[in-house]
């Protein structure tokens, strides 16, 4: 494996990280706006996180740290939505 290939980051993992963070930030907006924006972004982030995790595991676990943080953000977003975030004012 070349040196450049060894240092290449997992772009899908970083995409999952930023999309999950955006979903977490947008989730508290009331009147169902946060539910749609935050919930929708968290679903997209979950799909990206699974893809990134599979890519990272195929590369011996390299580049999966952003996936772990994305999973935490996704769990916080879904937990917030389950207790009324994005729905009630």
N, C-alpha and C positions, 0 to 999 in steps of 0.2 A: 504494500500500500504506500502510495507516495505521501510525502510530508503535507502537501496541500490538501489531500483527501482526508488525512487524519485530523486536520484542524477545521474542516468544514463543519459549520453548525447545522443543527436540525431546524431548518426554516419553518417547517410545519409546527414544530413545538413552540417556536416563538410566536407564530400566528395564533396558536391556541391560547398562549399566555395573554397576549394583548387583547384578543377578542373576549376572553373570559374576564379580564380586568375591566373592560368597557361594560360588559354585562353587569358586573357587580356594582360599578359606579352608577349606572343608569337605573338599576332595579328600584331604588327608593322613590322614584318619581310617582306621585299619586295619580289616581283616576285611570287606572289600567294602562297608562302609558309605560310605566316601569315594568309591568307584567309583560307587555308585548315586546318592548325593546330589550330589557334585561333578560327576560326568559328566552326570547328568540336568539339573542346572541349567545346565551349560555348553552343552548342546544347545538348551535353551530360550533362553539368551542369544544363541546364534548366530542363531537364527531372528529374535529381536527386533532384533539388530544389522543383519541384512540389510534388514528392514523400515525401520529407522531410517535406514540409509544411503540407501535409495531416497527416503525423505521428505526427508532433508537435501539430496540432490542435486537434488531438485525445487525446493528453496528456494535454489538457487545455493550450495550447500555450507554453509549456516548450520546449526549445531548438530550437526556430525558429529564433533567432538572426543571426546565420550564414547564414540562408536562405535569410535574408534581404540583407546582404552584398553580397551574391552570386548574387542576383538579380541586385544589383547595378553594379557589375563587368560585368555581362552578358549584361546589357544595355549599358555600356561603350564600350564593345567589339563590339556589333552590331552597335553602333553609329560610332565607329571608322572605321569599315568595310564599312559602308554606305558612308563615305566621302573619301574612297580610301585607308584606312589602309590595309596593307597586299597585295595590288594589285600593286600600283605604287611605283616607286623607289624614 
